[in-house]
Amino acid sequence: MTDSKTPHSKTPHSKTPRLSRRTLLQGAGAAAGLAAGSGAITGFPAIIAAEPVTLRYLGTAVNQSGDIARKVKEDLGITIEYIPVVTDEVSKRVVTQPNSFDIVDSEYFSLKKLMPSGNLMGMDSRRIKNADKITPVFTKGEVAGKKIGDQGTAPKKVFYLEGQNSTKFATSPTEWITLIPTTYNADTLGIRPDLIKRPITSWKELLNPEFKGKASILNIPSIGIMDAAMVVEATGDYTYPDKGNMTKAEIDRTMKVLIEAKRAGQFRAFWQDFNESVNLMASGETVIQSMWSPAVTKVRSQGVACTYQPLKEGYRAWATGFGLPKTLTGKKLDAAYDFINWFLSGWAGAYLNRQGYYSAVLETAKANMEPYEWAFWMEGKPAEKDIKAPDGTIMEKAGAVRDGGSFEQRMGAVACWNSVMDENTYMVRKWNEFIAA
C-alpha cells in the first residue's frame, strides 16, 4: 500500500484536498451506511469534552476520513485536523519537523527510517486499552496460530522497542510499541476473467506472452519490484532469500526480466494513479495487472467483471499505524491516547472493514458490524444481503463472495511485506532505467 493520486473533496477538518485510494469507497459518509452498530461509545474521559483539544493528524489519508473526524468529535470532543501528504513526505516530516504534528499514521516499512531519528516515542501499551487484543498478525506474525510470510518489513519485526526512548527494535515483546495498527491488507493481481476466459492461479501469468500488450505493473518502485519478484519466483527462475531486501545482483536480475518483457511489448502501461488502474481495467486495455482491492471494486461497480485474484504463491501485504512524536506532552498526549483507544474500540474498525480493509482489533470491529457484514468481509461467506459501503453505496450484490475468501485465507497466505531495501537508492535508479527502456 502506498498513497495514490485519487482526488478527494475537502472535509470540515481538512486543510488541503485529501488523496486516497480509498476515496472511491468512502463517499460523503451518508448516515445510512453508518447506522449499523454505531451506538455512542462510552467510557472515555469527560475532561476532553470540557477542554477541547485539536490533534494534528499527519498521514497519507488512507484513514483520513471526514466521517471518522466527525464521529470522534461527537464521542470525545476531540477535533482532528488532517495533514494529508504522500508517503515520502510523511517520513520527511517525522525526521525533520517532529513539532508539526501530534499524531502520525505511517507505514510500518518506514519505521527503519523513522526510529533512528529519535523523534517518535515508544507508546506505553499500558495506556492502550485493547493492546492485548491487537491481532497477532502484528505481534507474532501469525494468523489462526500459524506463521505467515515475513519477508520485507513484517510488522512483527518492528512492532516493539527496547525502551520508551529507544531507537532499537526489540526482538521479543515489550511494553513499548512503535505504531498502533490502523489498516492493513494483502495485495495481489487484478484480472478481467471475461476477457481471459481461463483460470489464473500464478503470479507468473503477469508476464505470460499470451497477454502481450494487455498487462500492466505498478510504477511505484519499492512495490513494483516486489510484484516482479513474485513473478520471478513463480516462474521457478530464482528464489530470493528476502524479496523485500534484495542485493544489487538480485535487483539486476529482477530488472533484466522486466526490461526483456517490456521490450517484447508485454506492458500496456505503468500506472501510478488509482483512477488510471481503474480505467485501464474497465476499458479492457489491460486484462491482468498490479492492482489494489478498492480499484477492483470500483471496476465492478461499473458493471465490468474484475477479480482480485488469489494466487498460489500468496500475497504481498502492507500495514499502517499510529505513532506519537516525543515532543507530545500533557493534555495533547492524553488526547492522543484517548483517540487511539477510541480508534481501537470498534466504530472505526467496522468502518474500515466495510471498505475491504482489515482493522487492528477484530472483536471490537465485529461488535460494530451486522452479522451478515462480518460473514461477508471476514469469514468469506456469501453475502446474505447487498453489501454497502459506509456511504450507503452498494458494493456487492447479495450472494457475492469476497475475492480471496476469509481473513484467515487472505492474511494467512501473505508471502511478503512492503519494505524499503538497504539498496533502495540503487533499486530506484534501476527501476527508472526499466521504465525508460
N, C-alpha and C positions, 0 to 999 in steps of 0.2 A: 504494500500500500504506500502510496505517496500522494501528494496533492495533485489535483487535476485542475483544469482551467475552466471548469463549468461556471458560467455566470450565476450569480445569486443576488437576489434583491437584498436591500438593507433591512435590518431589523431595528427595533427601537433602541437596542443596546449596542449597535454596531457602528463603528467609525467609518469603515470602508466596505465596499462590496465583498461578500464572502465568496470563497472559491472552494467548491467541494464536489467530489464525485458522488456525494450522497444527495446533493441538491434536488435531483430529479425525483427523488423519493420523498423528500421532506415536505415539499409544498409549503403552503402557508400555515399548516398546523391547524386545520379546521377541527373544531371541538369533537366532531362526530367520531373521528378515529382515535381520540384520546380518552373516550369515556370509559373503556374497559379498565377496571381495576385502578382508577385514578382517584381514589379517595384521598383525603388530606393526610399527609404524613405527619405524625406527631412525635413528640419526644425530643425535639431539638430546642436548644436554649432560647428562651424568650428574649433574653438580653439583646440578641442580634436585631430583632424587630424593633426594640426600643432604641437601639443605637445603630442606625442604618450604616451598612458598610458596602463599599464598591470594590469588587475584585477585578483587576485587570487580567484577562484570560488570554494568554498568548498561545497560538496553535495554528494548524493548517486548516481549521474549520471543519474537520471531519465530525467533530462533536459540537461545533459552534452553531447551535440551533436556537432560533428565537423562541421556540416552544419550551425548550429546557430553561432558558433565561427567565421566561415568564413564570414557569412553574416554581422555580427556586425562589423567585421574588415573592410569590404568593405564599410559599411554605415557610421560608426562613427570613424574608425581608432583606435578603442579600441581592444587590444589583450586580449583574455580570456585564462587564464591558469587554466585548470581544476585540482582540487584536489579531485579525486573520492575515497570515503571511505564508509563503511557501516553505517547504521542509528545510531547505538550506538556511533560510532566514531565521527560522526558529532556533537552530543551532547557533547561528552567529550572534543572535541577541542574548542567548543564555551565557555565552562566553564573554561577550563584550559589553552588554548592557543589562546586568542582572537586576538593576533597580527599575527597569522599565516595565516590569510585570509582577503580578502577585501569585500567579499560578500558571504553569506551562503544561501543555498537552503535547508530548513529544513522542517520537518513535523510539522503541526500545533499542533499535540498532544504532541510534545516535548517541547512546549513553557512553560508549567508549571514547567519543569525542568530548562529551559534556562533563563527565565526572572529574577528569583531570584538572578542569578549570577551578575546581573548588567552589563553584558558585551555587551548587544545589545541595540542600541538606538531606541527610538521611531522615526519612519520615518515621516517626515513632509509631510502631504498629499498635502500641497500647492505646493510642488515640484514634485508631481506626476500628470502629465497632465491628465490622464484618471481615477484618483482616484474616481471621482463621477460616473464613468461608470462600475466599478467593479461589477460583478454580485451580486445581493442581497442574493445569497446562502451564501456568506461570511459576508456581512454587516448586514443582517437582519434575516438570516436563513429562507429565503423564495424562492420559485420558482413560477413565474407567480402569485405573490400576495398571495400565500398560504404557511402557515408554514410547514416546513418539520421536520422530527425527529431530535432531538438534544441530544440524549443520547451519552455518551462518550464526547470527546473533539470536540464539534461542533465549527467550526471556529468563529462563531459569539460570542462565549463566551470569546475568547482570541484575538480578532481582534484589539481592541483599548487599548491604555494605558492611564492612568490618566494624564501623562505629558511626555515630551520628555525623561527625565531621570528617570521616574518612573519604578518601578518593579511590579506595581499593574495593573491588567486589569481593564479597565473602563466598567461600566455596561450600558453605553449609548455612542453613537458615540462622538469621539473627533477628533482633527486634527492629533493625533499621532497614527500611525499604526505599529503593531508588525511585520507582514510579508505581503508582496505584493504577491498575489497568482500567482503561476506558473502553476501547473497542479492539477487536482482533478478528481475523478471518483466514481462510485458506483459499488461495487463488489457483486457477487452472486456465485451460484454454476455452474460448467460446467457439462454437461451431454452428453452421447452418445445416441441420440434419435433412431439411427438404432438398437442399442442393447437393449435398454429399451422397446421400442415399445409401449409406452403408455404415456399419458400426465403427466408431473411432474409440480406441482404447489406450493409445500410447502417445506420449509427447512427441515421438519421432515423426508423427504424421504432419507436424508443422512444416517439415522440410521435404515431405513426400512430393516428388515431381508431378504427381497426379494433380496437385493443387498449384501448379506453376502460375504465377501472376495473380493468385487468389488468396495468398497468405499475408499476414501482417504480424509484426512484432512491436512490442512497446519500446519506444525510444526514450527511456529513462535508464541510463547506463547500468546503475547498480542493480536494477530489477531485470532489465532486458537480458543481461549476461547470465543471470541465474536461470531464466527461462531457456536460454540457449544451452546452458549446461544440462538442464533436464533433458533436452533433446539429444545432446551428445551421448549422455549415459544411456538413454533409451535405445539408441542405435547399437549399443554394445561396443562402440569405438573406444571409450575411455571411461574409467571410474575415478571420480575426484575424491581425494581424502576429505575435502571440505569445499563444497561448491560456493560457499559464502566467503571463502578466504583463499583465493587461487594464487599460485605462484605466477611469476611472469611467463614462464613456459606454458603453464596451463591457460593463461589468458590468451597467449599467442595461438595456442592450439584451438581454442574455442572460436576466436575471431576468424581463423582460417576457414573453419566450417561455414561461418556466417557469410564471409566475403564470397566464397565459392557459390553459395546458394544465391546470394544477391546477383552476382554476375551471370548466373544461369537464368535469371528472371523470376525467381521464386516469389519475391515480395511485391505486393501491390503498393504497400505504404509502410511508413514507420510512424505510428501515431503517438502523440503526447497528450492529447486532449480527449476528455471523456466523450464530448459530442462527436469528435472525429471517429472514435472507435464505434460509436453507435451508428453513425451514418454509413461507414464502410460495410458494416454487417447488414443493416436494414436494406441497403441498396443492392446487396449481393455482389458488390465489388470484391469483397473478401468472403470466404466460406469457413476459414479457420484462422484464429489469431489469438495473441495475448489479449486478455480481457479482464474486466472487473465485474463482479457479480451484479451490482446495480445497473451496469451498462447492458448486460444481458436482459435484465428485467425491463429496461427501457425499450429495447428492440421488441420484446414480446408484447409490450403494451401497445405497439403499433400494429399488432396483428401479424407479425412476422415470426416464423419459427426460429428459435435460437435456444441453444442449450449450453449451460455451464458444465462442461463435460468432465465427469470423474475419469481419471486416467490411472492405469495400473501402477505407474511409478510414484503416484502420490501428488501432493500439493506443495506449493510454495506459500508460506504463511507470513503474516505481518501482525504487529501489535503496537498500540499506543497507550500512553498512560500519563497521569498527572504527576508533576514534580513541583517542589516548592523551592524558591530561592532562599539562600542562607540569610539574606537581609530581612526576611519577613519576621515580624515580631508582634507581640501584643494582640490587640483586637483583630488586626488583619490576619494574623496567624491562626487565631481561634476560628475566625470566619472561614478560612481556607479549609481547616479540618472539618468544620460543620458542613461545608459544601461537598467535600469529598465523601463524608459519611452519608449525606443526602443522596449523592450520585449512586452510591452502592446499595441504597435502601429499597430499590425496586422500580420506581416510576421511570427513571432514566434508562435502566436496563431493559425494561419492557419496550420502551420507545425505540431503542436501538435494535433490539431483536426483531421488531416488526419491519425493519428495513433490511433484514438479511445479514446484519452484523451479529457478533456474539458479545455478551456482556460479562463482567468480571465475576459477579456473584449470581449464580444461576437460580438459586432457590428464591431470592427476593424478586427477581425478574419474573419468575414463574407465577408468584403470588399476585403479580400485577397484570397478568395476561389471562385471557379467556382460555379454557381448556383446549378448544379447537385450534386456537392460535399456537399455543405451546406444542401441541401434537404435530402441527404442520412444520413450524420453524425448527423445532428442536428434536423431535422424535422421528422425523421422516415419514410421517403418516399422511395418507391422502387427506386433503382439506375437506372437512365436513361442511363448511360454508365458504363463500367467497372470502379471500384473504385481502385485507385492506391495509394500505399504508397509513401512517399516523394522520395524514390529511384527509383520509376517507377514500382516496383513490383505490379502485380495485386493482390489485397487483396480480392475483392468481384466481382463477375460477374454481368453484367447488369441484373436488375430485383431483385437482392437481397435486403432484408430489414434488417436494423441493429437490432441485438438482443436487446430487451428491448424497442425498438421504439425511440421516440424523446427524446431530452434533458429534456423537461418538464415531460415526463413519467418516465424517469430513475431517475433524480435528485429529482423529485417531490415525489418519493417513497422511499427516504432514511429513514431508521429506526434508525440507529445509526452511530457513527463515531469512527474511530480508536482512542485509548486513552492509557494513562498509568494510571493504577489504583493506589489509595492510598495504597492498599495492594499488590503492584506489586511484591515485594520480595517473599511474601508468595505464590502468584499465580504462579510465575515461578517455585518455589520448587514443588508445587503440580502438575504442568504441567509435569515436569520432572519425577515425580513419575508415572504419567499416561503413558508416553512414555516407561518407563522401566517396567511397569506392565506386 
